[in-house]
Amino acid sequence: MRREETVDYNFKVTWHAITKMYNGYGAPFDITASTGFVLLNIDVENGTPATKIAPLLGMESRSLTRMLKTFEEKGWIEKKPDPADGRSVRIFLTPLGIKKRELSRLSVKVFNNKVREAVTDDQMNVFLDVVAEINKIIENKDLFKQLKDQLLNNEQDH
């Protein structure tokens, strides 16, 4: 199988291109694809518990902690105690953070509209169905056990 025929290669190349595009659009506004993604996932009205953001985005908490510290230094967010749980902190966007979030939202909206202009509804539905199936496969813990066993068997054969 050639690399161009593999699922992971195509996802990686496409995601790299999308990230590069968003980074290019966001650079004049001091926004990257990663920072925009985080901003878009902070609840504007109620804030978001700090502990919920990293798992929601599939990020490492260390990376998110550094990013939130930078956001706070830039005046994009503020941290407030969670009224429901005094041990927890909620992240709220400041007016500047809301502005940065809106710029991110607009770039996502424009890109998605362009994709939907170029792709039929049927194609989009098939794409979303395929992505959902791929995610089910990835979440299947038995797959990783099978892969590990195969790799160990190949290692022993050589």
C-alpha positions, 0 to 999 in steps of 0.5 A: 500500500502506498502512503497516499492510499493510507487513511492516516497519511491523508488525514495528516497531510490535510490537517497540516494544510488546514492548520497552515491555512488557519495560521496564515489567516490568524497571524495578523491577529496573533491567533494560531489554529491551536489558540483559535480552537481553544478559544472556540471551546470556551463558553462565552456566557458561563465560562468553562471549567479549566479541567474540562478544556483539555479532554474536550479538545484532545490536548495534553493538560500541560500544553493547555496550561501553558496556552491559558497562561499566555492567554491570561498574560495577553488579557484574553481570559480571566480565571474565576473560582467555580461557584459550584465547586470552590476547588475548581476554576472556570475560564472566562473570555475577556472582551478582547478574548471574545473578539479573538474568538469571533475572528476564529469563528469567522475563519472557521465559518468561511472555510466550512462554507467554501468546503460545502460549496465545493462538496455535495451534501451526499459527499459531506454526509459520507465523509462525516460517516467515515470519520465517525467510523474511523473514530469508533475504530480508534476508540476500540481498545481491542484494536490496540491489543491486536496491533501490539500482539502483531508487532510483538510477534513480528519482532520475535520472528525477526 
